[in-house]
Amino acid sequence: MEQLFKVFSDKSRLRLFWVLLHGEYCVCELEVFLRMNQSTVSFHLQRLRSEEVLKASKSAQWVHYTVDPKFTQENQRLIEFMREKLAVDGECMEDLKRVERYTSQGMNCKIIADDRDRVVDALGG
């Protein structure tokens, strides 16, 4: 349990977890949503995976991440607490607004790969 709390002691990992509670996304999408570079996102995703908080699946050249259903099942009360606290965090809410704009505009990984700057501009914030 100590390692689990260590993994959640970092704001970047909390933000990643928050976004992934709302859906399955690849590294390129997470980079855009959280305004982080690829190496930072990958580092934090690996830390979350090492504690079996997330699972990954490969689709073509993209690796998609989601919260592991086993983790969700075994930690329902912790997740409820985190949802409550992160839902009022300004930075987490801005991340989620970008996710919602991205989804509502029908964007995807290919669009990010083709014109990352256009996607970043379209998501604002």
Residue frames as qw, qx, qy, qz and C-alpha x, y, z in Angstrom:
[[0.000, 0.885, 0.465, 0.000, 0.00, 0.00, 0.00],
 [0.355, -0.706, 0.094, 0.606, 2.91, 2.36, 0.68],
 [0.340, -0.070, 0.585, 0.733, 3.98, 2.21, -2.99],
 [0.120, 0.661, 0.674, 0.307, 0.45, 2.94, -4.15],
 [0.171, -0.924, -0.256, 0.228, 0.32, 6.12, -2.11],
 [0.401, -0.491, 0.341, 0.694, 3.77, 7.09, -3.33],
 [0.313, 0.255, 0.673, 0.620, 2.60, 6.73, -6.92],
 [0.025, -0.804, -0.534, -0.260, -0.35, 9.03, -6.20],
 [0.412, -0.696, -0.167, 0.563, 1.82, 11.57, -4.38],
 [0.290, -0.153, 0.386, 0.862, 2.69, 13.27, -7.68],
 [0.380, 0.550, 0.235, -0.706, 0.30, 15.83, -9.21],
 [0.337, 0.404, -0.609, -0.594, 1.14, 14.77, -12.78],
 [0.132, -0.038, -0.988, -0.068, 0.15, 11.18, -12.01],
 [0.219, 0.441, 0.666, -0.560, -3.04, 12.35, -10.32],
 [0.385, 0.534, -0.126, -0.742, -3.90, 14.37, -13.43],
 [0.285, 0.240, -0.837, -0.402, -3.23, 11.37, -15.69],
 [0.011, 0.208, 0.951, -0.230, -5.33, 9.13, -13.46],
 [0.296, 0.488, 0.383, -0.727, -8.14, 11.70, -13.46],
 [0.428, 0.444, -0.405, -0.675, -8.25, 11.88, -17.25],
 [0.287, 0.144, -0.923, -0.213, -8.07, 8.10, -17.59],
 [0.223, 0.263, 0.799, -0.492, -11.00, 7.71, -15.20],
 [0.465, 0.558, 0.172, -0.665, -12.97, 9.36, -18.01],
 [0.815, 0.535, -0.041, -0.219, -11.85, 7.14, -20.88],
 [0.843, -0.108, 0.344, 0.399, -9.12, 5.29, -22.73],
 [0.293, 0.940, -0.125, -0.119, -6.45, 7.42, -24.36],
 [0.863, 0.235, -0.074, 0.441, -3.05, 7.07, -26.01],
 [0.562, -0.381, -0.083, 0.729, 0.15, 8.85, -25.04],
 [0.223, 0.239, 0.296, 0.897, -0.19, 11.47, -27.79],
 [0.304, -0.700, -0.459, -0.454, -3.68, 12.37, -26.57],
 [0.628, -0.653, -0.309, 0.289, -2.56, 12.55, -22.95],
 [0.498, -0.070, 0.052, 0.863, 0.35, 14.82, -23.96],
 [0.010, -0.440, -0.346, -0.829, -2.10, 17.26, -25.55],
 [0.488, -0.701, -0.467, -0.230, -4.69, 17.10, -22.74],
 [0.662, -0.655, -0.178, 0.317, -2.17, 17.66, -19.96],
 [0.251, 0.939, -0.186, 0.144, 0.24, 19.91, -21.89],
 [0.621, -0.587, 0.498, 0.146, 3.21, 17.65, -21.10],
 [0.352, 0.590, -0.652, -0.323, 5.94, 16.23, -23.30],
 [0.867, 0.091, -0.428, -0.238, 6.02, 12.59, -24.37],
 [0.514, 0.227, -0.723, 0.402, 8.85, 11.50, -22.09],
 [0.215, -0.205, 0.527, -0.796, 7.17, 12.98, -19.01],
 [0.784, -0.023, -0.024, -0.620, 3.82, 11.37, -19.82],
 [0.810, 0.181, -0.555, -0.048, 5.46, 8.01, -20.53],
 [0.244, 0.283, -0.726, 0.578, 7.45, 8.13, -17.29],
 [0.411, -0.125, 0.454, -0.781, 4.35, 8.79, -15.19],
 [0.841, 0.081, -0.228, -0.485, 2.27, 6.21, -17.06],
 [0.646, 0.233, -0.707, 0.166, 4.93, 3.61, -16.36],
 [0.022, -0.210, 0.687, -0.696, 4.86, 4.43, -12.65],
 [0.656, -0.010, 0.213, -0.724, 1.07, 4.00, -12.61],
 [0.838, 0.197, -0.438, -0.258, 1.35, 0.75, -14.54],
 [0.380, 0.321, -0.788, 0.363, 3.99, -0.58, -12.15],
 [0.241, -0.044, 0.683, -0.688, 1.43, -0.38, -9.34],
 [0.028, 0.303, 0.923, 0.235, -1.22, -1.98, -11.57],
 [0.201, 0.522, 0.353, -0.749, -3.35, 1.16, -11.54],
 [0.513, 0.589, -0.200, -0.592, -3.43, 1.29, -15.34],
 [0.739, 0.070, 0.630, 0.226, -3.38, -1.20, -18.15],
 [0.142, 0.603, -0.403, -0.673, -2.15, -0.69, -21.68],
 [0.749, 0.329, 0.572, 0.058, -3.16, -2.10, -25.05],
 [0.196, -0.371, 0.497, 0.760, -1.46, -1.60, -28.39],
 [0.577, 0.655, 0.472, -0.124, -3.39, -0.59, -31.49],
 [0.608, 0.730, 0.000, 0.312, -1.23, -0.08, -34.60],
 [0.507, 0.371, -0.348, 0.696, 1.52, 2.34, -33.55],
 [0.304, -0.584, 0.167, -0.734, -0.46, 3.70, -30.60],
 [0.363, -0.144, -0.845, 0.365, -0.55, 2.42, -27.03],
 [0.410, -0.577, -0.224, -0.669, -3.82, 3.14, -25.27],
 [0.191, 0.067, -0.761, 0.617, -4.14, 3.40, -21.50],
 [0.551, -0.524, -0.326, -0.561, -7.08, 2.95, -19.18],
 [0.409, -0.473, 0.587, -0.514, -7.64, 2.47, -15.48],
 [0.260, 0.102, -0.959, -0.042, -7.31, -1.24, -14.77],
 [0.647, -0.389, -0.333, -0.564, -10.77, -2.68, -13.96],
 [0.744, -0.239, -0.561, 0.272, -9.20, -4.87, -11.27],
 [0.281, 0.051, -0.346, 0.894, -7.75, -1.77, -9.59],
 [0.360, -0.306, -0.139, -0.870, -11.15, -0.07, -9.81],
 [0.752, -0.340, -0.500, -0.264, -12.92, -3.05, -8.29],
 [0.712, -0.215, -0.499, 0.444, -10.44, -3.40, -5.44],
 [0.321, -0.157, -0.242, 0.902, -10.21, 0.31, -4.63],
 [0.024, -0.688, -0.593, -0.418, -13.71, 1.68, -5.05],
 [0.361, -0.855, -0.301, 0.220, -13.66, 3.84, -1.92],
 [0.469, -0.417, 0.211, 0.750, -10.26, 5.31, -2.76],
 [0.236, 0.276, 0.567, 0.739, -11.44, 6.13, -6.29],
 [0.147, -0.815, -0.533, -0.173, -14.63, 7.74, -4.98],
 [0.433, -0.754, -0.095, 0.484, -12.53, 9.92, -2.66],
 [0.412, -0.208, 0.395, 0.795, -10.15, 10.85, -5.48],
 [0.139, 0.549, 0.625, 0.537, -13.01, 11.66, -7.86],
 [0.248, -0.878, -0.402, 0.072, -14.51, 13.97, -5.25],
 [0.439, -0.689, 0.090, 0.570, -11.24, 15.81, -4.60],
 [0.395, -0.072, 0.526, 0.750, -9.99, 15.99, -8.19],
 [0.158, 0.676, 0.647, 0.317, -13.37, 17.21, -9.45],
 [0.144, -0.966, -0.198, 0.077, -12.78, 20.52, -7.66],
 [0.565, -0.433, 0.281, 0.644, -9.11, 20.89, -8.58],
 [0.322, 0.807, -0.041, -0.493, -8.70, 23.71, -11.12],
 [0.034, 0.540, -0.737, -0.406, -5.89, 22.09, -13.10],
 [0.285, 0.098, 0.953, 0.045, -7.71, 18.75, -13.31],
 [0.419, 0.664, 0.509, -0.352, -10.88, 20.48, -14.46],
 [0.260, 0.751, -0.328, -0.511, -8.99, 22.32, -17.21],
 [0.119, -0.271, 0.915, 0.273, -7.55, 18.97, -18.35],
 [0.347, 0.366, 0.854, -0.128, -11.03, 17.51, -18.48],
 [0.376, 0.758, 0.150, -0.512, -12.35, 20.49, -20.46],
 [0.152, 0.581, -0.646, -0.471, -9.67, 19.79, -23.09],
 [0.213, 0.024, 0.974, 0.075, -10.71, 16.13, -23.16],
 [0.386, 0.586, 0.625, -0.343, -14.34, 17.14, -23.66],
 [0.325, 0.757, -0.177, -0.539, -13.48, 19.59, -26.48],
 [0.023, -0.399, 0.854, 0.333, -11.30, 16.92, -28.12],
 [0.277, 0.226, 0.932, -0.061, -14.08, 14.35, -27.95],
 [0.375, 0.687, 0.435, -0.446, -16.83, 16.71, -29.08],
 [0.292, 0.743, -0.332, -0.503, -14.78, 17.76, -32.13],
 [0.959, 0.251, 0.094, -0.089, -14.23, 14.13, -33.18],
 [0.189, 0.788, -0.586, 0.010, -10.46, 14.33, -32.96],
 [0.991, -0.127, 0.042, 0.030, -8.19, 11.28, -32.82],
 [0.674, -0.482, 0.346, 0.441, -4.55, 10.19, -32.73],
 [0.616, 0.354, 0.439, 0.550, -4.13, 10.49, -36.48],
 [0.098, 0.928, 0.199, 0.298, -5.20, 14.12, -36.41],
 [0.490, -0.832, 0.195, 0.173, -2.68, 14.81, -33.64],
 [0.731, -0.154, 0.444, 0.495, 0.05, 13.04, -35.62],
 [0.480, 0.588, 0.418, 0.500, -0.80, 15.07, -38.74],
 [0.106, 0.641, 0.020, 0.760, -1.08, 18.51, -37.11],
 [0.506, -0.369, -0.612, 0.483, -0.40, 18.62, -33.38],
 [0.125, -0.087, -0.153, 0.977, -0.32, 22.44, -33.24],
 [0.374, -0.263, -0.414, -0.787, -3.79, 22.71, -34.77],
 [0.616, -0.420, -0.666, -0.039, -5.17, 20.29, -32.15],
 [0.422, -0.275, -0.452, 0.736, -3.49, 22.16, -29.29],
 [0.064, -0.042, -0.070, -0.995, -4.92, 25.45, -30.58],
 [0.488, -0.327, -0.562, -0.583, -8.40, 23.94, -31.01],
 [0.609, -0.421, -0.650, 0.173, -8.41, 22.67, -27.42],
 [0.100, -0.795, 0.074, -0.594, -7.32, 25.97, -25.95],
 [0.732, -0.671, 0.006, -0.123, -6.75, 26.36, -22.23]]
